Amino acid sequence: MDTPYIMMLIVTLLAIIGSSFLPKSSTFTIRIGAACWILLSTYFVIEWIVLRASTAFYSVLRQPMSDLGVTACGTDTYVLASYEICSPYHLWMNWTFTLTGLAIAVGAVCLHSCWPQLKQTKIATGLLIVLGVSYSLSGIFPANVNFDLHTWPALLGMLVQIPALILIARSIRPSMPKLAVWTWCCTVLTSAAFLLICLQPMVPSLPGGLLQRIFYGAVFLWMVVTGVVLWRNKD
């Protein structure tokens, strides 16, 4: 493993472990969590910069986000890529994957005290941590370097984010009804994208790259807005 990717792994471990030692329910901790989620708004800006630097044709509609983190140029760079890939800013993209996952996980840890202290919110926080770690691993292990460690955690992350949103929406409905409605709206959007992604093997004409971006983008948008709401609630 090259030095930048070792650094990604170390930063991931230190950030997640360190966040667990922050004082629970303090204004400082909550604002760290809120800031982490609000910063997710920059993800697609950075992706667009990396995409524009690609020297091989890149289709937002068809190609997965992972292709922008592939470290080698050429065709057949990993199992599912029979087309040409060349992303000169792949290191930027992989750091972005890693830091995005960290923002999700650290935000989930720091904001846990904002939810009703129920079993279902504890489960939801755990699922969001899993989502964050899985996203970080997709940057630490690019698809062409270790396809299994890139893909299997990412698939696990895809399975946990919808249940996490459902559990949070149900638990906050009495105390935060407007945020609950917002959570349900994002849950419907990401669930629809997930369903269409699952149908893609049977319907190859579906725009897989766009659906993947909607799937994750809906959760990122939920986190950004939720981060703003929870920040303001501490004013």
Buried (B, 14 or more C-beta within 10 A) or exposed (E): EEEEBEBBBEBBEEBBEEBEEBEEEEEEBBBBBBBBBBBBBBBBEBBEEBBEBBEBEBEBEBBBBBBBBBBBBEEEBBEEBEBBBBBEBBBBBBBBBBBBBBBBBBBBBBBBBBBBEEEBBBBBBBBBBBBBBBBBBBBBBBBBBBBEBBBEBBEBBBEBBBBBBBBBBBBBBEEBEEBBEBBBBBBEBBBBBBEBBEEBEEEEEBBBBBBBBBBBBBBBBBBBBBBBBBBEEEE
